[in-house]
């Protein structure tokens, strides 16, 4: 499984840099311009720190992420 960003061109999602087999099932998340996200100052600070960590390359693999989520779900 992977996460990739695409662009809508002529009504179809075009993905650069990843070959998807014909008939693949994909999930598309599209922002709703009418939805508003409200965060506290603390949550905003956490998000900005997380972005800074990612920019510095301080990330984990998808496998590790899913393993951590599995452990949390079992609590």
N, C-alpha and C positions, 0 to 999 in steps of 0.2 A: 504494500500500500504506500502511496506517496501523496504529497500535497503539491499541487502545481497551480499556477495562476494562468488564466486564459483571458482572451478578449473576445467580445461578441463582434463578429464581422458578418454582415448580410444575414443576421438572425441566427447564426451558428456560433458556438463557442470554439475558438481556435486556440490551441495550446502549443506554445513554442517550447522546443527542447525535450519533449516527451512523446514517444510514439505510443498511441493507444490502439489496441486491436479493434477492428470493426465490430460493432455491436457491444462494446464495453459499456457497463453501467457506471455512471458517474454521479456524484452529488455536487450540485451547484448552489452556492450560497450567494445571494445577491442583496446588496444593501437596499433597505427601504428608505427613500429620502424623507419619508414622513416620520420614521422612528427616531426618537431622541434617546440618547444614552446619557444618564446622569451618574456621575461618580463623585464621591467625596474627595476632599483634598488629599486625604491619606491614600485612597485608591488611585488617584491620579499620580501621586508620587511613586507608588509601587509599579504602576504601568510604565512610567518614564524610566525607572531603574531597570525594569525587565528589558525594555528596548535598548538601553545603554549596554546591558550585559550581552544581548544578542549582537549588537554592533561590534563589541569587543571579541566576539567569537566564543563567548562563554555559554555554550549550548549543550544539550544532551541529544542522543540519538532518538529516533522515533520509537525504537524498541524499548529504550529505557523509560521514555515517557509513558508508554502503554503499560509497562511493568509497574511503574509507580501508581498509575491510575487504578490498576487491578488491585494493588495492595490497599489503596484508600477505599475502594468499593467494598472490600471485605471487612472493614472496621465496623 
